[in-house]
């Protein structure tokens, strides 16, 4: 192991279904940059988020702790400032930590251990997007609806294109500045794009990468017989009934989604090129993952918010050819495992001292081919639910429990599309009861339910109060000192040009 702590480049995407990527078997989608990295790295075939919704998934990823432990229940949950994140641990170890892009932090702390945040966030930082389980039938206006699908197609510009173009530019600039400023600390740069998250629209040139007639339709089309109670509630949440969308609109949405994935790949390629140009690529570990997937019409469902595979399974690979031999890992792991992984990568042979108990477990044994865990624990406490929706993924099985609904038990080895619920299968009753007993042991279900309701009530009051009178925004405001940029009379011109040029000319 090198004496110098390695740089870490963490590439994140939003709402990326693992099944939509070519290195997970998709025959159509084009991602030359990501595919190259995956072929040279360690790919995790069964990686999951721990809560299939943006903010709670990201809080869990950053903290290495389940949502119930940190109060990260939904997209308007406060992420406590005293919750240690991987950025805190790495910064304490001597890293220069920076974030370009989305992390969906809610609350006054918009840094959470990052020394620099290079962009604002695309989503609001207040409590306005909170969930209200006590008034489920009153549908908030901010909830997903089906306009993302019914209006799917090419565009010239969009809100998300504006954001991700800036995210990429700021990430490139960070790498250039890091190299030419002679920074001695290792860096951990998180680059978090918001594509291919809906709305399903993308520039024409990315749309044109795909033949529309070749876009596959859902493998499991909508069927009322397939609808479990939670799925029915989700369709209510995003206002979907049997006549809401046409087959052509479904194909348009999937077409635009694939185009957005290719856009993401191109943006990541720009960051990788800057890494290479600055000579930082040899000593940088690259990690790629996402916050959750997208159902894309499978089973008649869209977006995320469930424990079905396309919603909860995410891409994950680690690219460090000089450290870890390329290959694939079949065991089930989660993005909650990234904090201890980053900490161990940073410290090498040293053992991290964690300030709080972690739920995540390091991926280093998997990367070194020394065994490793095969388990994912999940909690969904957001929109579409009316009570905690808990998940255990271990070995070939996935178990889902929520008190109001029948349990679900799937054998993903023989039934990868999750069409056969084994919860009432006579030959699986011993396994089923073991999962039931484990849920009862792991969680105080009634207490968790009450804590979520109490949090929703508190945040509702705070949000309504803060809307009255003068508004003080929590949204991150990136600050740039124009007095030290480009050409200024406070800086000698020759000195400025010398410092800004990379590589420097010494003669």
WONOR-V877317 format. One record per helix or strand of 2 or more residues. SS is the DSSP state (2 for helix, 1 for strand). FROM is the first residue (numbers start at 0). TO is the last residue. If there is no record, write none. Layout:
BEGIN
SS;FROM;TO
SS;FROM;TO
END
This chain:
BEGIN
1;6;12
2;17;19
2;21;23
2;31;39
1;41;47
2;53;62
2;66;69
2;85;91
1;95;100
1;115;116
2;132;134
2;146;149
1;152;154
2;158;179
1;186;191
1;200;202
2;203;206
2;211;213
2;223;225
2;228;236
2;246;276
2;280;282
1;283;289
2;297;299
2;308;311
1;312;313
1;315;318
1;326;333
2;334;346
2;363;366
1;374;379
1;388;393
1;396;400
1;407;410
2;425;441
2;444;465
2;481;483
2;492;499
END
